[in-house]
Amino acid sequence: MIDCYQALRHLWNYLDGTVDTADRDQVEAHLVRCVRCCGELNFAVELRRLLADCRFQDLPDDVHHRLNQTLDDLGR
């Protein structure tokens, strides 16, 4: 069974559908038992939705900066 760190490392690829079957199964098994990582998953899904909705709008500089900082912190 993988831990939170490992699950979060695979989260964005999991959402993209680009993880292999074994990694996908491990992430899903982890999500079944981990409320914290489910919250991270919900955040990632919502962030993607927000970005898709705003893709034709210019982001304010401060929002753009915070978004890039968050992505850097996540190990983009």
Summary of the structure (lengths in Angstrom):
residues: 76
radius of gyration: 13.9
end to end distance: 23.9
largest distance: 41.7
contacts: 165
relative contact order: 0.13
helix: 76%
strand: 0%
